[in-house]
Amino acid sequence: MLNRNLNLELLRNDAFDVCIIGGGSAGAGCALDAALRGMKVALIEKTDFAAETSGKSTKLVHGGVRYLEQAFRKLDLAQLNQVKHGLQERRFVLGNAPHLARPLALATPVFNWWSGVYYFLGLKLYDWFAPGRSGMPPGKWTGKRKLDKLFPGLNKGIRSAIVYYDGQLDDARYNLALIQSANQSGAVVANYVELQEFSSDRSGAITAATVLDRQSDTAFSIRARVFLNCTGPAADSVRLKANPELTPVIKPSKGAHILVSMPQQKASCALLIPKTADNRVAFAIPFEGRMMIGTTDEPCENPELEPYADRSDTDFLLETINPYLETPLSRAQVTSGFAGLRPLVNLSSNNKHTKAILRDHLVEQDERSGLVSLLGGKWTTYRLMAKDAVDVIANRLGMHIPCSTENHLLWGANGWSPDFYKKIQAEYKIDEDVSQHLADKYGTSAVVVARLAQEDPLLSERLVTEQPFLKAEVVYAVRHEMALEIRDFLSRRIRLELTDFRLCAAAAPEVARIMADELGWSPGQKEARLHEYLSAHFFTL
């Protein structure tokens, strides 16, 4: 259970070994790793957990097929190592939270014999680099009949495909499970707490941070021996607060996705599009009853502003997917869209193209301020990134305790199994689709949500008839998951904002009503929050 008021009191009054700035996957992973090593850990996030990059990914857990191709084409050992690290970490991501991450089949279309051989050999090599206990089926060259069952509605010119396996995760809920696990292990965490400035001694070394509780608009100080910057695309702003003489190294890239309602929502596999108009790869992936298509890759000039999927992004992604479909998609089938920023590390000022920058991570120590910054990286390798950063901090603190996160089950995973939903359905008399949803999003904690619904018949009602989300989930999110705003719930606790803007708008008034009761909002505050949410720019495509 995340208790924000208690955690704020601890942040104000205690001193910590490490204070982590940023509550995305990197920060949450570091908090769990450090707490398991016995460190006294604080973590602050200026908005909500996974509100930025970590909740807006392509939802894939992968080694990086295109990195493997580039590694052999360019004889680049660094990219080859990146693939190997990704495949190794893929196993841990899937194994530590099986309710939130699972294997996903991906089909790469074959248009001629030569391309089939090329893709087949490449994906066999991809399988070969995976650890022996990866648990993934081997890649296969699949004919038209089976392909039509895996991904209905493909262009009839696609006679076969190479089908291989990677992983898929619910990124924002996985991020939350990391936060919950870190808190359970002793870390003190709080969202809507924003860094204002650092306090330093005469040598310039950081001794404390002044932060703002954005819910109460009050400032206070956090004391820690080490401060760790895990703010992704915003990392340079924190680096420069610690030491204005540092050189910016982050080159943010915008990646947009759209979600569509289409017959292929019944697809049991994803589609990998091997070459887009800008010489990248793209994906069409089943997600939450929709088909998610992404992603773009464009330099971002204003990383302080929230990115969103605009009309040009929508047009590009539709033009990318339509040649592969028997019936082209139209704009009318687009139900939602979102965009995130990739925190690419650019150590060369001459490199202007974001897709050419290696997606890897870097742990930086600033000698003057003592700030440690974890830069770059991707979701799949969050645990390795955290290990590298916490290793550096452990050495500085003289706490030589090894990392133990490889096989640490996350919140909701202990005791979970693929048929756990049947237990909820039978015990609480809940519809099958609802029990499946609860088991897949909350793991074994689903019983707490089910109990809330059982105790109050009003909370057992669905938020919208077309979806399995219960009103009880709003109460649970406020009481146990530190949800403080309407968007926290709709975007990151149940993901409805990502999949369907229309249904999200329909559910928002009831979500606002329940949150107002739980959080003590006045009628005016409730209406203001609801209006602000529904008028936000991300609802337009």
N, C-alpha and C positions, 0 to 999 in steps of 0.2 A: 504493500500500500504506500503510495506517494503522499506524504503529508507536507504540503508546502509551507504552512504556517510554522510548523515545528522546524523544518529545514531552514527557513529564513532566520529564525531565532538562533540556530546553531551557526549559520554563516556570520551573523553579527558578532557573536560572543566567543567563538572558538578560534584557535590558530591551527593551520593546516600544513601538512607536508607539501601538498601540491594543490594549486587551484587551477582547474581546467576552464578555459574560456571557449565556449562552443559546445552545443548539445546535439550535434549531428552524429553520424556513425563513428567518425574518428574520435570525437570527444567522449562519446558514450563508451566506446571500446577502451579508451585509455582509462576512464573512470573505473570500469570493471577490473581491468588488469591491475591497476595500482591498488585498488581496494583489496583484491585477492592476495597481493603481496604484503599486506599489512600496513600500507600507508594511510594516513589520515587525509581524505580526499574531499575537495569541494568542486562542484561543477555548476557553472551558470550558463544560461542560454538567453539571449536578448529577446527572442520571441518564443515560439513553441519548439519542442523537440522535433527534429526532422522537418522544420518548416521551410527550409531552403533546399540546398542541393540533395541532401540525403533522403528527402521524401519525393523527389522529382526525377528519379532515375528511370532507366528502361526496365528495371525490375529483373535484370539478369544477373546470375552468379556464374561467372565464366572466366576462362583463362585468356580468351581473346584470340579467336580464329584468325582475324586479319593481322594481328601482331606476329603470328607464326609465319604467315605468308611473307610478310615484310622481312622477318628475321632471316629467312632463307634466301630471299631475293637479294637482300643487301648484305648478307653474311654478318648480321648484327647480333652479337652475342647478348647484348643488353636486352634486346627485345625477346630473345629466346628465353632468357632467365625470367623475364616478366611473365611469359606464358606459363612457365613451369611453376612459378610462385602462385599465379592465379589458379592453376589446376589443383595445386596442393591445398590452397585455402578454400577452394570450392567445397572440398570434402568437409571441412570444419563448419562452414556456414550452414550447410545442409544438415549436418549431424547434430549441431547444438541447438537447433530450434526447428524440428521437423514439422511442427504445426504451421510455421510461417515460411518455410522454404522447402522446395521439393524439386526432383528432376523434371526437366522439360525437353521434349523432343523438338528439334528444329530441322526443317526441310530446306535444302538448297536446290532450287530447280536446275535440271539438266536439259539443255537444248540440243546438244550434239555429243557424239561419242567422246571427242577429245576433252571437252570441258568436264564430262562425267568422270573420266579417268583422273583428270587433274584434281578435282574436288575430292574424289574418293581417296586418293593417295594422301592428300593433305589432311583430311579428317581422320584417316587411320593413324597418321603421325600425331595428330592432336590427341587421340585416344592413347597412343603409346606413351606420350609424355605425362599422362595422368597417373597419379599414384595407384598402386595395385589394388587398394581397398576403396577405390572411388565410388563403387556401387552403381556405376552408370552402365547401361547396355552399350555394346559396341556399335559404331556407326555402320550403316548398311546402304547399299544402292537399292532403292525401292522403285517398283514399277508403278504404272498409271493406276491400276485397280486399287492397290493399297493406299497410294497417295491420295486418291479421291476420298477415301474414308478418313484419312488423317486430317486433310485440309480440303473440304468440299469447295467447289466453285472456282478452281484454278483454270487458267487459260488452257484450252484443249491442245495447244501446241506444246505444253509441258508434258512430256511423255514419261518422265521419271525424275527422281530426286535423290540426293544423298541425304539420308536422315541420320543425324547424330544427336548427342545429348549434352546439355548443360543444365544449369539450375535456374529457378525462378523464385523470387521472394517478394513478400509485401514489405517494401523498404521502410515505410514509416512505422509500421507496427513492429518490425524487427528492431528498428532503432529504439522504440519504446521499451521493448523487452530487454535490451541492453541497459537502458536507464534504470528500469525496475530491478534488474539483477545487480547492478552496481549499488543501488540504494539498499537492497537487501543485504549486500556484503559490507555495508558501513559507509558508503559514499554519501555525502550530503549534496543533494541536487535541487535545483530550482529553475523553472522557466520564467520568462519575462523579467529577467534581471540583466541589466545592460551595463557593460564596462564603460565608465566615464573617463577615468585617467588612472595612471599609476603614480604611486609615491616611491621615491628613491632615496638612497642615502647619498653621502657626498661623492662617492665614487660612481654614482649612476646606477647602482644595482637596485632592482625593484625589491621593496619590502612589503608593499600592500597595494591594494587596488580599491579605488572608490567606484562603487556601483550604484545603479538606480533600480529600485523596485518599481517597475512600470505599472503595476496594478495600484499601488498606493501613492506613487510619485514621491517616494522618500529615498534619500541616499544614505548609504552606510559604507563602512570599510571592511574589506576582507584581508586578513593577514595570512601569508603562506611563505614557506621557504623557497618554493619554486612555482613559477607561473608558466602554464603550458597553453600555447595558442593553437586552437583547433577550429578555426573559424572559416576554413575553406576559401571561397572566393574573396572573403573580407580579411584574409590573413595579413595583407600588407598594411591595412589601417591599424591593426593591433601592433604590428611590428614597429610602425612609425610612432605610435604612442609611447612605446618603450624606448625607442632610440630613433630620433628624427633623421639621423645620418645614414640609416640603412637604405639600400637600393631596392625598389619594388621588384618582385620576382614573379608575381601571379599575373597570368594572362587569361582572364575569364573567357569561356566560350559558352554560347547559348545553345542548348539542345532542346528542341520543341517536339512534342508528341501530340497526336490527335487520337481520339477514341471514336469508333464507329459502331453503329448497330447494323449487322449484316448477317446473312445466313452462315457465314464462316465463324460466327460466335460459337457454333457447335464444334469447331475444330478442336482436335485433341493435340495438335502440335502447332508450333510457330513456323513462320516463313522467314528465311534469311535471304534478303535480296543482295546478291554479291557485288553489285556495282550500281551506284546512283549517278545522277547527272554531275555531281561534284566529286566523283571517284572515291566514294566511301561505300560502306555497307549500311543497309537499313533492315529493320525487322517489322514483322506484323505478328503480334503476340496476343494470345487469348489472356484477358485479364478482367476479372470481376464481371463476367457476362458480356463483355465488349471485346472488340479487337483493337488493340493499341498499336499504332503505327508510328515509328520514329527511327532515327531522330535526325534533326538538322545539326549543323555545326557552323556557327557564325561567331566571329569576334564580337564581344560585348563591350561597348564604349562606356556604359553607365552601370557598373555592377552594383551600385548602391540602390538602384531601382529594381523592383521585382520584375523578372522577365515573364512573358506570357506568350502563348501561341497566337499569332496574328493571322490575318488573311493570307499573307504570302507564305507563311509556314504551312498553312492548311493546303494551299494550292500545290506547293512543292511535294508534300507527302502524298497527296492524292495522285499526282502525276507519277510519283515513284512506284506506287503500289498497283495502279490500274492496268499497266501492261501485263501483269501476272494474273489478272482475274478474267474470268469468262464474261462477267457482267460488271462494267466499271462502276466504281462508287461515285456518288454525287455528294455535294455539300449538304444536302438534306439529311444524309445518313450520319453526319458528324454530330455526336452528342456532347462532346466536351473536348478540351485540350489543355495542356499545361506545358510549362517550360522550366528548365532549371539551368544553373550555371555550373560548368565544370571548372574546378580550380586548377587549371593547368600551370605547371611550373615552367617558366621561361627563363633559363639562365643565359640565353643569348639574345641580345637586343636586336639582332639582325633577323630573327625568325619571326615572320609576320603571319604565318599560316598556322592556325590552331591545330588543324588535323595532322600537322607534321611534328607536333611536340609530343614526346613520349609521355604517356599517362603513367607516371610512376610517382613515388613519394620521396620526400627528403625531410630529414630531421635536422633543423638548424638550431645552433646555440649562439646567442649574441653575447660576446665576451663582455661588453660594457654593461648591459642591463641584466644579463642572466636569463632573459626570456628564452624559452624553448618553443620553437614553432614546428608543428607537423604540417608539411606542405604537400599538396597534390594528392595522388592516390585515387582509388576507386572503391566501390562498395565491396567487391569480392575480397579485396586484400585489407579490409579495415582492421582485422585482428592482427595481421603482421605489422601493419603501420603502427598500431597501438603498442605492440611489443617493442618495436624499435625505439619509439619515443619514451616509453616507460623504462626501458633498459638504460637510456641516457640519464633519466632522472634518478633512478635507483643508484647508479654509480656516483652521481653528485651527492646524494644523501647518505651514501655509505650503507645502503640497505640492499645487500646482495642476495636477494631472494629471486629465484627463477620465475618466469612466466608460467601460469597454469591455466591459460584460457583455451588451450587446444580442444579439450573435451569437456568443457564446463557447460552443462545444460543451462539454457536461459530460462527466464521466467515463463511458466506455463508449459514447459517441455517435460518436466519430471512426472512420469506416470501417464503421459499422453501416448496414444496409438491411433492409427488411421481410422479405427472404428469407435473412437471415443465418443463420437457424436451419437451413437446408438444408445449409450448409457444415459446421456442427457435427454434424448428423445423419450426413452422409456420412463425415466424417473420423474421428469417434469412435464410430461405430456405435451411436448412442443413439436410443431411441424418439422418434418425432416429437413427442409431447406434451411429453416432457422437453426436447428440444432447443428447442422453441418457448418453453417456460417460461424456460430459461436465457438465451436470446437476448433475451427481453423484460424480464428483471429485471437482467441484468448487462451487457447490450450486448456489445461486443467482448470484455469481460473474461470472458465465458462460456467462452472456450477454456481459461482457467486452471482453472475448476471441472471442465470436461470432462476435462482432463488429470489432475487428481487422481483422478477416477473411473476413468480408464483405467489408472493406475498401481497402484491398489489395488482389486481386485474387490469387497471388502467395502464400499468407499465408493461403488460404482456401484449399490448397492441403494437402493430407495425407502424413505423413512421410513415411509410408509403406502401401502398398495397403491392406494388410491383417488386419490392425488394424484401429481403429477410431481416432487415434491421428493426430491432425492438426499441420501444421508448425506454425500457430498463437500461439500455446501453448508455443513454445520456446520463442517467443518474450514476451509473458505475464509472463512467469516464470522469465525471466531476469528483466523485468521492475517492477514487482509487488510481486515476491516471493523470491527475493534475491538469485536466482540461479546463481552461478559464475563459475561452472565447468560443463563439459559435463556430468559427472556422476550425478551431482545434479539433472539434468533434467531427464535423462533416468532411473535412479534407483529410485529416490524418488518423482519426480513430476508426472511422468506417469507410473512408475513401470514396464516398459518394460524389464529392465535388470533382474528383478526377474522372469519373466515369459518365456522369449525366447531369448537365447543368439544370435541365428542366426539373428533374426529380429532386435535385438538391434544393432548388428554390422552393419547391412544394413542401419539403420537409423542414426548411429553416424556421418558419414561425413556431412550430411545435417544439423544436429543439430550443429555441430562444425562451419559450415559456417554461420549460422544465429547468433549464439552466438558471433562469431568473429565480425560480423557487429555491434551487439548491444553493445559489451563490448570494442571494439576498439583493438582487437588482431591483431597483424601483421600476414602476411602469415606464417612466421616461427613459431610464437607462436601457431597459430591454428594447424599447422601440428604436432608440438611437443606434444600438448595436446591430439590430436587425436591418435597419435601413443602410447602415454603413456596409454591412456584409453583402446585401443583395445589389447594391449599386457599384460594387467593386469592378475594376476594369477586366479582371480575368474571366468574367462571365461572357465576354464577347469574343467571337472568332471572325 
